[in-house]
Amino acid sequence: MKILGIGNAIVDVICKVDDNFINQNGLTKSTMKLIFDENEFKKLLSNLKIEKTVSGGSVANSIVGLSQLGNKVGFIGKVCDDDLGDKYEDGLKKENVEYFYSKKKEKLPTGTCLILVTPDSERTMCTFLGTAGKINENDVSSDVIKNSEIIFLEGYLWDEGEPKKAFEKAINSAKKVAMSLSDQFCVDRHKPHFLDLVKNKLDITFANEQEITSLIDAQNFDEVINFSKQLGKLIVLTRGENGAIAIKGNEVFECGVQKNLKIIDLTGAGDLFAAGFLHGHVNNLSIKESLEKGTEMSSKVIQQIGARL
C-alpha cells in the first residue's frame, strides 16, 4: 500500500451560519473547539439547518484525495457500530479506501464535527470526538503499517493516554512517517510533544504558517525557515495567499497560489493540499511538482462546499 492514514474518524456536519451565531455561542472564528458534553453538542446542532453530511476527519479527507488520484490507500480510525458509524464506513468504501477497523458497540457514539461556514467562507469547527478519541494501540495493526510505504498521522488524534500509545505504536512500526500539525489549538495544547515529534520522529511535517510559528515560538518567518533547515527533514508549509513552501536541508522550494478562484468554503484546504503533495512524493515527482499538485488540489476543494472533491 502506498499510504495508510491514521486519524479521527469523524462525520462532518456542514451548516451555514452568520457571524452572530459564532459570537453568541462564544466561538472563535476559524478555530476548532472540542466539545466534551454530548448534550451541549446536540443543543448547538438543534438550531441549525444541515447543508451536507460527509465522512470526514482531517487525515481521512487526505486519504480520499489520494485515492481519487489513483493511489492504493487505507485508513484506520475508530467508530461505533451505530448509524453514523455505518455511514462513515460506507463513505470510505465508495472512495476505494481500504478501512482497517472492525467496528463494534462502544460506550460513546461515532465522532461528529460541526463545521460552521460564515459568509466570508471561513469555517469554525466544533468537534465531539465520541469514540474516535478513544483509539488505542489494539486498534492499530502493526502488520498493516509495515505494509505501507508511508503512514500519515494527524495532530488532532494525539492525546495523553491511549491515543498517545496508538500513535507511538504506529510510528515505531512505520517505514516512513508524515504528520499534519492540524490546528494551532492542538499545537498550543501539546507543544513539547509536537516539537519532539517534528525534531525526532517525523520524516515529513505539514503545517500552516500559524501552527509552525506557534510551535517554535518564532518572531518571524525567517526563524521558521532557519529552524526547518537545521532539522534536515522535509517540512511542508502552507501560507494562505503567500502560497506554499517546502524546506529540505538547505533547499527551499516555493509555489504561488492559483489566482481568480471563486472561494466558497475553506474546509479541507489543508487536507487536500497534503493529499496532492503526498501523491507527488510517493510517485517520485520533484518537491516543486509536489507543491504544485498540493496547490492544485486545495484550489479545487475551496471552490465547493465540504472537504471532499
Residue pairs with C-beta under 8 A, 6 or more apart in sequence:
1 72
1 73
1 74
1 98
1 144
1 147
1 148
1 149
2 66
2 71
2 72
2 73
2 148
2 149
2 150
2 282
3 63
3 66
3 71
3 73
3 74
3 148
3 149
3 150
3 151
3 152
3 278
3 282
4 73
4 74
4 75
4 76
4 100
4 144
4 145
4 148
4 150
4 151
4 152
5 59
5 60
5 62
5 63
5 73
5 74
5 75
5 76
5 77
5 151
5 152
5 153
6 59
6 75
6 76
6 77
6 140
6 151
6 152
6 153
6 154
6 157
6 166
6 167
6 170
7 57
7 58
7 59
7 60
7 75
7 76
7 77
7 152
7 153
7 154
7 156
7 157
8 57
8 58
8 59
8 60
8 77
8 111
8 127
8 129
8 132
8 133
8 135
8 154
8 156
8 157
9 55
9 57
9 60
9 75
9 77
9 78
9 79
9 88
9 101
9 110
9 111
9 132
10 56
10 57
10 60
10 111
10 112
10 113
10 127
10 129
10 132
11 53
11 54
11 55
11 56
11 84
11 87
11 88
11 110
11 111
11 112
11 113
12 52
12 53
12 54
12 55
12 56
12 57
12 112
12 113
12 115
12 267
12 306
12 307
13 45
13 50
13 52
13 53
13 112
13 113
13 114
13 115
14 50
14 51
14 52
14 53
14 54
14 115
14 117
14 265
14 267
14 305
14 306
15 45
15 48
15 49
15 50
15 51
15 114
15 115
15 116
15 117
16 49
16 51
16 116
16 117
16 118
17 48
17 116
17 117
17 118
18 118
18 119
19 29
19 118
19 119
21 116
22 28
22 29
22 116
22 118
22 124
25 44
27 33
27 116
27 124
27 126
28 124
29 118
29 122
29 124
30 122
30 123
30 124
31 124
31 125
31 183
31 184
31 185
32 113
32 124
32 125
32 126
32 127
32 156
32 183
32 185
32 186
33 124
33 125
33 126
33 127
33 185
34 127
34 128
34 129
35 41
35 44
35 126
35 127
35 128
36 128
38 109
38 128
38 130
41 112
41 114
41 126
41 128
44 114
44 126
45 114
48 114
51 117
51 305
52 305
52 306
53 87
54 91
54 306
54 307
54 308
55 87
55 88
55 90
55 91
55 92
56 113
56 307
56 308
57 77
57 111
57 113
57 132
57 154
57 156
58 154
58 156
58 180
58 182
58 270
58 271
59 75
59 77
59 152
59 153
59 154
59 157
59 180
59 271
60 75
60 77
60 92
60 97
61 268
61 271
61 272
61 275
61 307
61 308
62 152
62 180
62 271
62 272
62 274
62 275
62 278
63 73
63 74
63 75
63 97
63 152
63 275
64 92
64 95
64 97
64 275
64 308
65 271
65 272
65 274
65 275
65 276
65 279
65 297
65 308
65 309
66 73
66 275
66 278
66 279
67 73
67 95
67 96
67 97
68 95
68 309
69 275
69 276
69 279
69 297
71 279
71 282
71 283
72 98
73 97
73 98
74 97
74 98
74 99
74 100
74 144
74 148
75 92
75 97
75 98
75 99
75 100
75 101
76 99
76 100
76 101
76 139
76 140
76 141
76 144
77 88
77 101
77 132
77 135
78 101
78 106
78 131
78 132
78 134
78 135
78 139
79 85
79 88
79 89
79 101
79 103
79 110
79 111
79 131
79 132
80 103
80 104
80 105
80 106
80 108
80 109
80 110
80 130
80 131
81 103
81 104
81 105
81 106
82 105
82 109
82 110
84 109
84 110
84 112
85 103
85 110
88 110
89 99
89 103
92 99
93 99
95 308
100 141
100 144
101 139
106 131
106 134
107 131
108 130
108 131
108 134
109 130
109 131
110 130
110 131
110 132
111 127
111 128
111 129
111 130
111 131
111 132
111 133
112 127
112 128
112 130
113 125
113 126
113 127
113 128
114 125
114 126
114 127
114 128
115 123
115 124
115 125
115 267
116 123
116 124
116 125
116 126
117 123
117 265
117 267
117 305
118 124
121 263
121 264
121 265
121 266
121 302
122 266
123 265
123 266
123 267
127 156
133 159
133 163
134 162
134 163
135 157
135 162
135 163
135 166
136 162
136 163
136 165
136 166
137 162
137 165
137 166
137 168
137 169
139 166
140 166
140 169
140 170
142 169
142 173
145 151
145 170
145 173
145 174
146 173
146 174
146 175
148 174
148 175
149 175
149 176
149 282
150 174
150 175
150 176
150 177
150 178
150 203
150 204
150 278
150 281
150 282
151 170
151 171
151 174
151 176
151 177
151 178
152 178
152 179
152 180
152 274
152 278
153 167
153 170
153 171
153 177
153 178
153 179
153 180
154 179
154 180
154 182
155 179
155 180
155 181
155 182
155 183
155 186
155 187
155 190
155 194
156 182
156 183
156 186
157 163
157 166
157 167
158 164
158 167
158 186
158 190
158 193
158 194
159 190
164 193
170 177
171 177
171 201
176 203
176 204
177 201
177 202
177 203
177 204
178 202
178 203
178 204
178 205
178 206
178 274
178 278
179 197
179 202
179 204
179 205
179 206
180 205
180 206
180 207
180 270
180 271
180 274
181 187
181 194
181 198
181 205
181 206
181 207
181 208
181 211
181 212
181 215
182 211
183 211
184 210
184 211
184 214
186 194
186 211
187 194
187 207
187 211
187 214
187 215
188 214
191 214
191 215
194 215
195 215
195 216
198 205
198 215
198 231
198 233
198 235
199 231
202 233
203 233
203 234
204 233
204 234
204 235
204 236
204 278
204 281
205 233
205 234
205 235
205 236
206 236
206 237
206 238
206 270
206 273
206 274
206 277
207 215
207 235
207 236
207 237
207 238
208 237
208 238
208 239
208 240
208 270
209 221
209 224
209 237
209 238
209 239
209 240
209 242
212 218
212 224
212 228
212 235
212 237
213 221
213 224
216 223
216 224
216 227
218 224
218 227
221 239
224 237
225 247
225 252
228 235
228 237
228 247
229 247
229 249
229 250
229 252
232 248
232 249
233 248
234 246
234 247
234 248
234 287
235 246
235 247
235 248
236 244
236 245
236 246
236 274
236 277
236 291
236 294
237 244
237 245
237 246
237 247
238 244
238 269
238 270
238 273
238 298
239 245
240 257
241 257
242 257
243 254
243 255
243 256
243 257
243 295
244 254
244 255
244 273
244 291
244 294
244 295
245 252
245 253
245 254
245 255
245 291
246 252
246 253
246 277
246 287
246 290
246 291
247 253
248 287
251 287
253 287
253 288
253 291
254 291
255 288
255 291
255 292
255 294
255 295
256 295
257 295
257 299
258 295
258 296
258 299
261 299
261 302
261 303
262 303
263 302
263 303
264 302
264 303
264 304
264 305
265 302
265 304
265 305
265 306
266 302
267 301
267 305
267 306
267 307
268 298
268 301
268 302
268 306
268 307
268 308
269 298
269 301
269 302
270 298
271 301
271 307
272 294
272 297
272 298
272 300
272 301
272 307
272 309
273 294
273 295
273 297
273 298
274 294
275 294
275 297
276 290
276 293
276 294
276 295
276 296
276 297
276 298
277 290
277 291
277 293
277 294
278 290
279 285
279 290
279 293
280 286
280 287
280 289
280 290
280 291
280 292
280 293
280 294
281 290
285 293
297 309
300 309
301 307
301 308
301 309
